[in-house]
């Protein structure tokens, strides 16, 4: 099955008028590509923290656009015509001065491309490969036959199946790998583990496999919660509980280990709250930190009564393990 990608070229100021016009034409779902989002998030969360430098450069240099997708069926023509009509209406209203002094809404040019279904739904799966997770496991998507990769891993590694979903990437980013290494290094049999920002649930599942007595994974994103539940069930770990929750808003759970694979500024911001979920001797493993920013994190840890245990680095990323004194 093929599908249509209908793209409207807009300026940043043209996004809202164009979305409103699409809604008036009965199109309520559209993808907004706005480089200002990357700039805003980096400004809020710390320079080069929201995205890795090369990704930030790419995303922030793009031109704004709105994309509508349509299936290759009898409704395609009407959807394409509706988009073109909406763009025409916005252009005419701008020429009439209905948007005040705002006249640069972009070219509002509509381009239509037909794509193969594999590009939309399944092609992304080709890029997801199994990867070592910690020192004893392999993380792999459900559709991968590990036998095809037998020469790449030690034969005694156990498999953890993780379905990342299109929203989460591979779930095997350097930051996850670093977190897994430190988690396996510092977890003890019977520990209670809190996974903050659990994403796909990969670290929650790993903690259970490593002998945790109880695991709580929390995330503020509905898709992350759904993915984590699916993956914990698929791996038959029954002591993992996944909840939609914000650590700063009433999470009642005392842990022996807290793991947080987030962003530098979030790690720093949450360190005080995480301290409240640990007793003396509790361990805090954090990742998603660029090596250029680890000093800021270490300073925040010391200010909150933590003592350094280890720093692990991989490429431009690092993870830190600390202990509450």
C-alpha positions as CSV (number, residue, x, y, z in Angstrom):
1,X,0.0,0.0,0.0
2,X,1.3,3.5,-0.9
3,X,0.4,6.8,0.6
4,X,0.6,10.5,-0.2
5,X,2.8,13.0,1.5
6,X,1.3,16.5,1.0
7,X,3.6,19.2,2.2
8,X,2.9,22.9,2.6
9,X,5.8,25.3,2.8
10,X,5.1,27.9,5.5
11,X,7.0,30.5,7.6
12,X,6.9,30.2,11.4
13,X,4.2,32.8,11.4
14,X,2.2,30.9,8.8
15,X,1.9,27.7,10.8
16,X,-1.1,28.6,12.9
17,X,-3.2,30.2,10.1
18,X,-2.5,27.2,7.9
19,X,-3.5,24.7,10.6
20,X,-6.7,26.7,11.2
21,X,-7.5,26.6,7.5
22,X,-6.9,22.9,7.3
23,X,-9.3,22.3,10.2
24,X,-11.9,24.3,8.4
25,X,-11.5,22.0,5.4
26,X,-12.0,18.9,7.6
27,X,-8.3,18.0,8.1
28,X,-7.6,17.7,11.8
29,X,-4.4,15.7,11.7
30,X,-1.1,17.2,10.4
31,X,2.6,17.0,11.1
32,X,4.3,20.3,12.0
33,X,8.0,20.7,11.2
34,X,9.2,23.8,13.0
35,X,12.9,24.4,13.5
36,X,12.0,26.9,16.2
37,X,11.0,23.9,18.4
38,X,14.5,22.7,18.5
39,X,15.8,26.2,19.2
40,X,13.3,26.7,22.0
41,X,13.9,23.3,23.7
42,X,17.6,23.8,23.6
43,X,17.2,27.2,25.1
44,X,15.0,25.8,27.9
45,X,16.9,22.6,28.6
46,X,20.5,23.8,28.0
47,X,22.6,24.3,24.9
48,X,23.1,21.1,22.9
49,X,21.1,19.2,25.5
50,X,17.8,18.6,23.8
51,X,19.6,17.2,20.8
52,X,23.1,16.1,20.1
53,X,25.1,18.8,18.3
54,X,24.9,17.2,14.8
55,X,21.1,16.6,15.2
56,X,20.5,20.1,16.5
57,X,22.4,21.6,13.6
58,X,20.3,19.6,11.1
59,X,16.9,20.2,12.8
60,X,17.4,23.9,13.4
61,X,18.4,24.6,9.8
62,X,15.3,23.1,8.3
63,X,12.5,25.3,6.8
64,X,9.1,25.2,8.5
65,X,6.5,23.0,6.9
66,X,3.2,21.3,7.5
67,X,2.6,17.8,6.2
68,X,-0.7,16.0,5.7
69,X,-0.7,12.2,4.9
70,X,-3.3,10.5,2.8
71,X,-3.8,6.8,2.0
72,X,-3.6,5.9,-1.7
73,X,-7.3,5.2,-2.1
74,X,-10.5,7.0,-3.3
75,X,-10.2,9.7,-0.6
76,X,-6.7,10.8,-1.7
77,X,-7.9,13.3,-4.3
78,X,-10.3,15.0,-2.0
79,X,-7.6,15.3,0.7
80,X,-5.1,16.8,-1.7
81,X,-7.7,19.2,-3.1
82,X,-8.7,20.2,0.5
83,X,-5.1,21.0,1.3
84,X,-4.6,23.1,-1.8
85,X,-7.9,24.9,-1.1
86,X,-6.8,25.7,2.5
87,X,-3.4,27.1,1.2
88,X,-5.2,29.2,-1.3
89,X,-7.6,30.6,1.3
90,X,-4.7,31.5,3.6
91,X,-2.8,33.2,0.7
92,X,-5.9,35.2,-0.3
93,X,-6.6,36.3,3.3
94,X,-3.0,37.4,3.7
95,X,-3.3,39.5,0.5
96,X,-6.5,41.1,1.9
97,X,-4.7,42.1,5.1
98,X,-6.8,39.8,7.3
99,X,-3.7,38.9,9.3
100,X,-2.8,42.5,9.9
101,X,0.7,43.5,9.2
102,X,1.8,39.8,9.1
103,X,2.3,39.1,5.4
104,X,5.2,36.7,5.4
105,X,3.4,33.4,5.9
106,X,5.8,31.5,3.7
107,X,5.3,30.5,0.0
108,X,2.3,28.3,0.9
109,X,3.4,26.1,-2.0
110,X,1.9,22.6,-1.9
111,X,3.9,19.6,-3.1
112,X,2.6,16.1,-3.3
113,X,4.8,13.0,-3.2
114,X,3.7,9.4,-3.2
115,X,5.6,7.1,-0.9
116,X,5.8,3.4,-0.5
117,X,4.2,1.9,2.6
118,X,7.5,0.4,3.7
119,X,8.9,3.9,4.0
120,X,6.1,4.9,6.3
121,X,5.5,1.8,8.5
122,X,8.2,-0.8,8.2
123,X,11.3,0.6,6.7
124,X,12.4,2.0,10.1
125,X,12.6,-1.5,11.4
126,X,15.5,-2.3,9.0
127,X,17.7,0.0,11.1
128,X,17.0,-1.6,14.4
129,X,19.7,-4.1,15.3
130,X,20.3,-6.1,18.4
131,X,22.8,-4.6,20.8
132,X,24.6,-5.6,24.0
133,X,22.8,-4.4,27.1
134,X,24.9,-4.3,30.2
135,X,27.4,-7.2,30.5
136,X,24.9,-10.1,30.4
137,X,22.1,-9.3,28.0
138,X,21.1,-8.5,24.4
139,X,18.4,-6.0,23.6
140,X,16.6,-6.9,20.4
141,X,13.4,-6.0,18.6
142,X,10.8,-8.8,18.5
143,X,11.1,-9.4,14.7
144,X,14.9,-9.9,14.8
145,X,16.3,-13.5,14.7
146,X,19.3,-13.4,17.1
147,X,20.7,-16.5,15.3
148,X,21.6,-14.1,12.4
149,X,23.9,-12.2,14.8
150,X,25.4,-15.1,16.7
151,X,28.9,-14.1,15.9
152,X,28.5,-10.7,17.4
153,X,27.6,-11.7,21.0
154,X,28.8,-14.1,23.7
155,X,26.6,-17.2,23.6
156,X,25.5,-16.9,27.2
157,X,23.9,-13.5,26.9
158,X,20.1,-13.5,27.7
159,X,17.8,-11.8,25.3
160,X,15.5,-8.9,26.3
161,X,12.9,-8.2,23.6
162,X,12.1,-4.5,23.2
163,X,9.6,-3.1,20.8
164,X,10.6,0.5,20.6
165,X,7.7,1.8,18.4
166,X,8.3,4.5,15.9
167,X,8.2,7.2,18.5
168,X,11.2,6.1,20.5
169,X,13.9,5.1,18.1
170,X,15.9,2.0,18.8
171,X,15.9,2.3,22.6
172,X,19.6,1.3,22.3
173,X,21.1,4.8,22.3
174,X,24.6,5.3,23.9
175,X,22.9,6.8,27.0
176,X,20.8,3.6,27.5
177,X,23.9,1.4,27.1
178,X,25.8,3.5,29.6
179,X,22.9,3.3,32.1
180,X,22.7,-0.4,31.7
181,X,26.4,-0.9,32.4
182,X,26.2,1.1,35.6
183,X,22.9,-0.5,36.7
184,X,24.4,-4.0,36.3
185,X,27.5,-2.8,38.2
186,X,25.8,-1.4,41.2
187,X,22.5,-3.3,41.7
188,X,22.2,-5.9,44.4
189,X,19.9,-8.9,44.6
190,X,16.6,-7.7,46.1
191,X,17.0,-4.0,45.5
192,X,14.0,-1.8,44.9
193,X,14.5,0.2,41.7
194,X,12.9,3.5,40.5
195,X,13.2,4.2,36.8
196,X,12.5,7.9,36.1
197,X,11.5,8.6,32.5
198,X,11.2,4.9,31.7
199,X,10.7,5.4,27.9
200,X,10.4,2.0,26.4
201,X,10.9,0.3,29.8
202,X,14.2,-1.2,28.8
203,X,15.9,-0.3,32.0
204,X,13.0,-1.3,34.2
205,X,13.0,-4.7,32.5
206,X,16.7,-5.0,32.9
207,X,16.5,-4.2,36.6
208,X,14.0,-7.0,37.1
209,X,16.2,-9.4,35.2
210,X,19.2,-8.4,37.3
211,X,17.4,-9.4,40.5
212,X,15.5,-6.4,41.7
213,X,12.7,-7.3,44.1
214,X,10.4,-4.5,42.9
215,X,10.6,-2.0,40.1
216,X,8.6,1.2,39.5
217,X,8.9,2.9,36.1
218,X,7.4,6.3,35.7
219,X,7.0,8.6,32.7
220,X,4.9,11.6,31.9
221,X,4.3,10.5,28.3
222,X,1.3,8.2,27.5
223,X,3.1,6.5,24.6
224,X,6.1,5.8,26.8
225,X,3.9,4.3,29.5
226,X,2.1,2.1,27.0
227,X,5.4,0.9,25.4
228,X,6.9,0.2,28.8
229,X,3.9,-1.9,29.9
230,X,4.0,-3.8,26.6
231,X,7.7,-4.6,26.8
232,X,7.6,-5.6,30.5
233,X,4.8,-8.0,29.8
234,X,6.5,-9.4,26.7
235,X,9.6,-10.2,28.8
236,X,7.5,-11.9,31.5
237,X,8.7,-9.7,34.4
238,X,6.0,-9.6,36.9
239,X,7.6,-7.3,39.6
240,X,7.6,-4.3,37.3
241,X,4.9,-1.6,37.7
242,X,4.7,1.2,35.1
243,X,2.8,4.4,35.9
244,X,2.2,7.7,34.3
245,X,3.6,10.0,36.9
246,X,5.7,13.1,37.5
247,X,8.5,12.6,40.1
248,X,7.8,16.1,41.5
249,X,4.2,15.4,42.1
250,X,3.6,12.8,44.8
251,X,5.4,9.6,43.8
252,X,5.5,7.5,46.9
253,X,8.3,5.0,46.4
254,X,11.5,4.5,48.4
255,X,14.2,2.9,46.3
256,X,17.7,1.4,46.8
257,X,18.6,2.5,43.2
258,X,17.2,5.3,41.1
259,X,18.0,5.3,37.4
260,X,17.3,8.4,35.3
261,X,18.2,8.4,31.6
262,X,17.0,12.0,30.8
263,X,18.7,15.3,29.9
264,X,21.4,17.2,31.7
265,X,19.2,20.0,33.0
266,X,16.5,17.6,34.0
267,X,18.9,15.4,35.8
268,X,20.2,18.4,37.7
269,X,16.7,19.7,38.4
270,X,15.4,16.4,39.7
271,X,18.4,15.5,41.9
272,X,16.8,17.0,45.0
273,X,13.6,15.1,44.4
274,X,15.5,11.9,43.7
275,X,17.3,12.3,47.0
276,X,14.0,12.1,48.8
277,X,13.4,8.6,47.3
278,X,16.7,7.2,48.6
279,X,18.0,6.4,52.1
280,X,21.7,6.8,53.0
281,X,23.7,4.4,50.9
282,X,21.1,4.5,48.1
283,X,22.6,4.7,44.6
284,X,21.6,7.1,41.8
285,X,22.5,6.3,38.2
286,X,21.9,9.1,35.7
287,X,22.6,9.3,31.9
288,X,21.7,11.5,28.9
289,X,24.6,13.8,29.8
290,X,27.1,15.2,27.3
291,X,30.7,14.8,28.5
292,X,31.1,18.5,28.2
293,X,28.3,19.0,30.8
294,X,29.3,16.4,33.4
295,X,30.9,18.9,35.7
296,X,27.6,20.7,36.2
297,X,25.9,17.4,37.1
298,X,28.7,16.4,39.5
299,X,28.5,19.8,41.2
300,X,24.7,19.3,41.7
301,X,25.2,15.9,43.1
302,X,27.7,17.1,45.7
303,X,25.4,20.0,46.7
304,X,22.7,17.4,47.4
305,X,24.8,15.1,49.5
306,X,25.9,12.5,46.9
307,X,29.3,11.0,46.6
308,X,30.7,10.0,43.3
309,X,31.0,6.3,42.5
310,X,31.8,6.2,38.7
311,X,31.7,8.0,35.4
312,X,31.3,6.0,32.2
313,X,31.8,7.5,28.8
314,X,30.8,6.4,25.3
315,X,31.4,8.8,22.4
316,X,30.1,12.3,23.4
317,X,27.9,10.9,26.2
318,X,28.5,9.9,29.8
319,X,26.6,8.3,32.7
320,X,27.3,8.9,36.3
321,X,26.8,6.6,39.4
322,X,26.6,8.3,42.8
323,X,25.7,7.3,46.4
324,X,23.7,9.2,48.9
325,X,25.9,9.8,52.0
